[in-house]
Each structure stands twice: as structure tokens, then as C-alpha cells.
Amino acid sequence: MTALIHIARKPTRLAVLIGAFCGTMALPILAQDTASVAANTAAQPASPSDGANSKDTMTVIAKAEDNFRAGGDQLVPAYLDGQIANGGRVGFLGQQNARDVPFNVVSYTSRMIESQQAQTLGDVVKNDASVQSVRGYGNFAEAYRIRGFKLDGDDITMGGLFGVMPRQIVSTNMIDRVEILKGSNAFLNGVSAGGSGVGGAVNVEPKHADDVPLTRATLDYTSSSQVGGALDVGRRFGDDNRFGVRVNLLHREGEAAIDDQRERVSLAAVVLDYRGDRFRSSLDAGYQHQYLHGGRLGINVSTTGLQAIPEPPTNTHNYSQRWIYTDMKSRFGMLRGEYDLDNHWTLYSGLGLSNTEEIGNYSTPKLTLAGDGSATLGRLSTAYIAQNTASLAGIRGNFDTGPIKHEVNLGYSGIHTKTKVAYTMSKYDYATNIYNTPVVDFPATTSSAGSMDSPKIRNRMQNWGLALSDTLSVLDDSVRFTAGLRRQEILVRNYEYSGIESGTGGRFDRTKVSPVLGIVVKPWEHVSLYANHIEALQPGTKTSSSEALNRGQVSGIYVAKQNEVGIKFDYQRVGGSLAFYEIKRPNSFIDPVTKLYGLNGEQRNRGVELNVFGEPMYGLRLNGSATWLDATLTKTRAGANDGNDVVGTPGYQLVFGSEYDIPSVEGLTLSGTVLRYGSQYANEANTLKLKPWTRLDLGVRYSTPMNDHTLVWRANVENVTNEKYWASVDDSGTYVTQGDPRSLKLSVSVDF
């Protein structure tokens, strides 16, 4: 009997990350993205050209998830259209299906990035209601709040390594996955260099070469006159396509939708990888240059006695000045490797390096008490250089003890960062108005520190940890229990602007052991119940003022504790989760009774998260999420603000997105996303408040063959109704940022 078996599946994507292990030997980590297709096995008669007896012929369509191997760098298979994956990187535990771990993790793919024409990382994370996009402290940096706690853009990981990503604003052209891990994660990721990320983490996986050759050229336009071009090339070579190369190039510049704000970005990223039978490795290297001139930063609302936040100006109005700018250059590289000792044990390692230079002039109008938009201007000019070195190494494996299966992981991770800083500044002595903004000459310097041409070292920080975990499973994997410990050491050295180490309070060296406990129970095939207890760690970098008896003292390690329970479901076409959590984090201030500076306060965040995504019917794709958050100050100085809402945390956030393929027009797809944010307070006393806001984004794309090529046209309009709103406020309640105006994005891409 003759039988023909036809295997139909989409091309796999190797997202191999980096590694170096044991001095001279580089080990690798493989991350392979296999797009998911519907599981379906059926018998089909063969045509005469098949050369086979039709009665003995069958067709088998393989399930992509059958090829996924959890724990390494092979990417979790995406849902049908490939825009969302139900899982992602769970720290040093590697890539995991969400339904198998007691943590909440979801991933957004390059296909979603392309569909929405997302240009920066902030454009991607808006798709999850658990994440709030905010600005940095008086600068252009993209930062985020997850579960009500800030995550700095500099504390995002690439391939699980801290300190590798470009600084502050990250272009998406080199990104294959944006993975969001919700909840405290010190055990999973260790401590970030910036010490943020109590409420969650974001990991980026870079693009690697597919098995199918790719040459894609893209031209794009963004309001009001930004024009860009991009090139994406991928190839594999050798026996079994073992060698791969992926190159991404981008340049975009022009005037933004905000008046007189000009932007320019250039990016070059190259990836080399090798995938053998037992040895896999990859090298990622890149350069990004971001420049913003005349950019609108926000307004300063820290004026004592301010009664209310004024209405925002016209959306396109720029209350900035022409001498305001930022110029950031980032060079980064990542080497990773993985080696299978046998079928059960794997060694892995990685090394990441980055160098960032930033120089710029910054200024935000500080409101006066006049209430008519009057404000004053000052200036801060900075020179900033950062050098990061990150590393990881470990061994993972599995074995059985009777009916109990074990998945163990012993891993090391660490980061060393060194920053150099200098500045000049002027006082808030220059009059302006956020509605009718005059031209203000460059303010004269009234104070400075360090050399702007050659800044000296200002801070060194070294975080390293050793973690051990064991996931025990019984009853055919229907019950999984995870337990682990991480020993984390944090070392901080602060220096004067002259480069001399600071005296009292300049040193900090602490060690902390962080536990994790989690359980997953699968009562049904497609449903998982889970619970976890996990902690987050932050280094104490703040020092007490002269008001304290322990003047110059550095606060201790901030230990935030999270308890979470929830349910997840995954029906291959539709997935999601419902989570309930509580996170408590201490705050530092001077005790009014003892006059000692320390961890005397507390913030408590309680929330509910709902995520639903997938393709319930072919051609209709949905992504919906909602967060209800009660972020409360529970222990404040002298109890003055006890029970008040935490600054900048909306009581709710809603996101609903959808795509629909028009049946009557092949290749035509319509899309839309609605964002709804509740009100948020701009100070701890809860006397200043930002109003709720809603934003509508719409899009259309059309794909058509052109000779032997594929041509894709895209058009997206963000903030269709041109709603005027204050979008966010920083954690200190100092800076309020206005939402962006209506903007149009057009692009055309062709695959050769």
C-alpha cells in the first residue's frame, strides 16, 4: 500500500538569542516562532498527478503547538492570524505557555506591529489594559505602569537580559515579540538596574531569520510631514538551513502632528544565528539614533496652592520652545547560546552590552496660581552616558521521581551599569503661557555641575542573583506546583559630579532572598486555575535629607509582596484570563515621631484583570482587556494621606480592538481600537485630578499580488475624534502629559 502524507504548516521563525559559556565556549538559546494553524486531520482523495492510490492517501495538518518546547527561547506559537500569543518569556524559566505557569503573561507579535503601524514600543503596549503609557521625569522617555507601578523604559529586557535595549524610546522595526509579564517578578527576572518593575515586566524578542527568504521594502508617511523608509531582509543557508542572517534598516524624519515638533530616527539591526542538532546560538547587534527638536513635553503642576488642572490647549498647539531637544544614540549587542547535554538537560548562557549617549535641553511650563494658563519657564541641559553589561548562565532539565515529574532550573543573572552625568540649569524665571505661548530666548545658566563635554562617573550599580526552581507535576500534568528561591545581591556606589565617591550615604550593599510559590490546576483540558505568591525587589537609592537624624542614610531594599489568583482558558482559537491580585510595597520618608528616615510608608494595589483574544470566527479577530484598580496609600507621613488614591493610577482602563476581513473584497481588512481610561489624581492629597478620556483608532489594509510580489497598503488614523485630554502624570505628581492629536499613518510595503 502506498500512502502520501502532506504536512501543511506556516514557516518557522528562529528567534535564537545569545550566549557565551565557560570562557572559550559559546552556548546558544533557540527561539523559534512557529505560527499556529487550526488542528485538523482529514482523509482526502488524491489527484491522478499524485501518483498514488486515492484510497490510501491522507492529508495531515500539523499543530504548531506540538512542536513547541517550553523552557528555552523557542517562541510560544501565535494564534491563528499570528498577532497574539498566549504566553511568552517568564524570566529565567524561558518561554512558557500561559496555561502551564502560575503567572499572567501575553505576547504581541510583529504582525500586530505591522498591522497597526506601531512605531515605538509605547504604540504596542497600548493594546493591553494592564499597561499604562506615561512619560519620563520631565523628558521624552517612554515609561509604563503595570498594575499601577512604574516600569522605566531603561528596565525593559531583551531576550531576558536587562540593560541591552536602546534608551527611552525604542523603534519597533527590529522587534518580533513584545511580551508582557504582569505582576511582581524579582524571582523570575532579578532586579533591574533602575529598580522599577514592581507591577510587571516587558521583554522584547528581536527578529531572526525565517526558513522562507524575505526581502521587504516599506515606505511610510506620518502626520504632518514625516517620511520614512525601511528594509527587512532575512536568509538561511547551509544544510538544513542551519545558518541565518536578518537585517533591519530604518530611517524616518519630518514634522510631527504637533506644531513645530520635528523627529528623526535611524536604526540598523543585524542578527546572525546558528541552529544545530544540539548546539544553537545567535548574535544580535544594533544601533539606534533618536532626535527630537522642539518637542512638547508637558506641564509642571507642582506649584504649591494650585487649585485645579487647567483644560488642555488645542491638540496641535506646542507650548514648548525651539531650543528644546533631545539627541540619543544607543549601541547594543547580545550573544546567547544553548547546548543540549542529552534529551533531558540543557546548558544556556548569554551576554549583553550597550552604550548610550544622551544630550539635550529640557523645559516644562510651571503653572502659576493665576489659573489662566500662565506659567514660568526654566531650563535643564544634561549630558548622560551609560554603559551596561548583562550576563546569564544556567542549566535546566527534567526527571521523574515515581509519579512526580520535575522541571528544574538553576540560573545566574546579573547586570553592571555605570552612568556619567553633567548638567547646567536656570531657574523658573521666564514668563510663558500654555495657551498663547511666546518665544522665550535660551535661558541663562544659574547653576551647573560637572563638565558637559566630559561628564564624570555619577553612579555604579551591580545586581546579581542565583535562582533555583522546581516545577512538580502529577496526574498527567493536570496539577503543577512551582517553588523556588533567588538570592539577590545589590551594590550601589554614588559619586559626586567631580567623580569622587560620595561620603555618608553614598554606599549601599544588601542581600535579599526572594521566594516564589505557585500552583496550576487544570480541571478541564482547556481551563487552568492558578495562584501565586511572589515578590519584587528595588534597591534603596534615595538618601535622607538634613531634616532626618540619620542624614544621608540610604533606604533599605524595597520588598513588594504579591498574592494573585486567577483562571485562564485556551481553546486554540480563543484564549484569555481573569486575575485577582494584591501588591503591597513600602515607601520611604522621615518618621514624624522618631525623625528617622526609612521604609515607613506603604502603598497597596488591589486589582482585577480580564483579557480575551483570538479569532472566534475566521476573518474576525478580537483583542479585549479591562483592568479595575484600587491603588491606595495605606501608611503615609502622620497619616495625612491615608486612604487616598496613588498618583497617576486610573480606577479602570479598557481596551477593545478588532479586525475584520471583508468577505466580498479579497485582501481587504478593516480594524479599530477603543481606549478608555478613568480619572487619575495628580497629587497625593487628591486635590488635583485628570478627567477620564476615550480614544478611537481606525485602520484599513489591502493586500494584493503584483506579478510575483505581494503589495500591502496600510492606513491608520489615531485619535480619530481628535479628543483633547491630559493622558498621564508622573509618579511624583510633577509633570502632566497631554495626549497626542489626530494623526494619519500611511505605508506601502512590497515583498520581493
ABEGO torsion letter per residue (X at the ends): XBBBBBBBBBBBBBBBBBBBBGGABBBBBBBBBBBBBBBBBBBBBBBAAAGBBAAABBBBBBBAAAABBBGBABBBBBBAAGABBBEEBBEAAEBBBAAABABBBBBBBAAAAAAAGBABAAAAAAABAABBBBBBBGBABBBBBBGGBBBBAAABBBGGBBGABBBGBBBAAABABBBBBBEBAAAAAEBBAAGBGAAEBBBBBBBBBBABBBBBBBBBBBOAABBBBBBBBBBBBEBGGABBBBBBBBBBBEBBABBGBBBBBBBBBBBBBBBBAABBBBBBBBBBBBBBBGBBAEBBAABBGBABBBBBBBAABBABBAABBBBBBBBBBBBBBBBBABAABBBBBBBBBBBBBBBBBBBBBBBBAAGAGBBBBBBBBBBBBBBBBBBBBEBBBBBBBEABBBBBBBBBBBBBBBBBBBBBBBBBABBBBAABBBBBBBBBBABBBEBAABBBBABBBBBBBBBBBBBBBBGGGABBBBBBBBBBBBBBBBBBAAGBBBBBGABBBBBBBBBBBBBBBBABAABBBBBBBBBBBBBBABBBBAABABBGBBBBBBBBBBBBBBBBBBAGABBEBBBBBBBBBBBBBBBAAAGBBBBABBBBBBBBBBBBBEBABBGBBBBBBBBBBBBBBABBBGGAABGBBBBGBBABBBBBBBBBBBAABBGBBBBBBBBBBBBBBABAAGABBBBBBBBBBBBBBBBBBBEABBBBBBBBBBGAAGBBBBABBBAAGABBBBBBBBBBBBBBBBBX
